[in-house]
């Protein structure tokens, strides 16, 4: 389970169940356990500083690299 946080203000954005090794490029919506983000015009924003975290593409969120950090373990 990964905890994804904003790179600017360190606000908690979501709890995500990552499967497999590798970078977090997409967050599939069915694997998001808790979501604290704001959605506006297909953009996913930090609730505190309004930093753009990613773009909503339907079944997944395409994450902007460098706009978030994460901690936790990945399920391989």
Helices and strands as residue ranges (DSSP letters): E 2-6, E 12-16, E 26-28, G 29-31, E 32-35, E 38-40, E 43-45, E 52-56, E 60-63, E 68-72
